[in-house]
Amino acid sequence: MNNKIYSMIGIANKGGKVAIGYDVTCLNIEKNKSVLVLIAADASEKTKKNILYVCEKHNCKHIEYGEKELLGKCLGRKMVSVLSVNDENIASYLLNNL
């Protein structure tokens, strides 16, 4: 587990730069607010398939990273399958440190 990544996601969330959950992430992608979409490796196949479809349709970067529980923990939730990073700098930090 890369703690740097999780703590950066936590900081980004506190700064209001993260949208958590499938529906909100889809809205952000459609409104071109989303810079990067993170999909938990253990998210359901249906969730992965649907979010990838939306990402590709709107030409949005996406990566598969982490586990639902760990992503949830750094965001103060139980479990998080999908989240959207809405900040260029944070997104590039995450991509460069994975």
C-alpha positions in Angstrom: 0.0 0.0 0.0 1.3 3.4 -1.0 0.5 5.7 1.9 1.5 8.8 0.0 -1.3 8.2 -2.5 -3.9 7.6 0.1 -2.9 10.7 2.1 -2.9 12.8 -1.0 -6.4 11.6 -1.8 -7.4 12.5 1.8 -5.9 16.0 1.5 -7.6 16.5 -1.9 -10.9 15.5 -0.4 -10.5 18.0 2.5 -9.8 20.7 -0.1 -13.0 19.8 -2.0 -11.1 18.5 -5.0 -12.6 15.0 -5.0 -16.1 13.8 -5.9 -16.9 10.5 -4.2 -19.2 7.8 -5.6 -20.5 6.6 -8.9 -23.3 9.1 -9.6 -21.3 12.2 -8.7 -18.3 11.0 -10.6 -20.4 10.5 -13.7 -21.8 14.0 -13.4 -18.3 15.4 -13.0 -17.1 13.5 -16.1 -20.0 14.8 -18.2 -19.5 18.4 -17.0 -15.7 18.1 -17.9 -14.8 18.8 -14.2 -13.1 15.5 -13.7 -9.4 15.3 -14.5 -8.8 11.8 -13.3 -11.1 8.9 -12.2 -9.9 6.4 -9.7 -11.6 3.0 -9.7 -11.0 0.6 -6.8 -9.4 -2.7 -8.1 -12.1 -4.6 -6.1 -15.0 -2.6 -7.4 -17.7 -4.8 -9.0 -17.4 -5.7 -12.7 -20.6 -3.8 -13.4 -19.3 -0.6 -11.8 -16.0 -0.9 -13.6 -17.7 -1.5 -17.0 -20.1 1.4 -16.6 -17.6 4.0 -15.3 -15.1 3.0 -18.0 -17.8 3.5 -20.6 -18.5 7.0 -19.3 -14.8 7.9 -19.1 -14.1 6.7 -22.6 -17.2 8.5 -24.0 -16.0 11.8 -22.5 -12.3 11.2 -23.0 -11.5 11.3 -19.3 -8.3 9.7 -17.8 -8.9 6.8 -15.5 -6.9 4.4 -13.4 -7.6 1.3 -11.4 -6.0 1.7 -7.9 -6.4 0.5 -4.4 -9.2 -1.2 -2.6 -12.6 0.0 -1.7 -12.0 -0.2 2.1 -8.7 1.7 1.9 -10.0 4.4 -0.4 -13.0 4.7 1.9 -10.8 5.0 5.0 -8.7 7.9 3.6 -11.9 9.7 2.7 -13.7 9.1 6.0 -16.2 6.6 4.5 -16.7 2.9 4.8 -16.1 1.9 1.2 -15.5 3.9 -2.0 -15.4 2.2 -5.4 -15.2 5.2 -7.6 -13.9 8.8 -7.2 -13.2 11.7 -9.4 -10.2 14.0 -8.9 -11.1 17.5 -10.1 -7.7 19.1 -9.8 -4.9 19.1 -12.4 -2.0 19.2 -9.9 -3.4 16.5 -7.6 -4.2 14.2 -10.6 -0.7 14.5 -12.0 0.8 13.9 -8.6 -1.3 10.7 -8.3 -0.3 9.5 -11.8 3.4 10.2 -11.2 3.5 8.4 -7.9 1.6 5.2 -8.8 
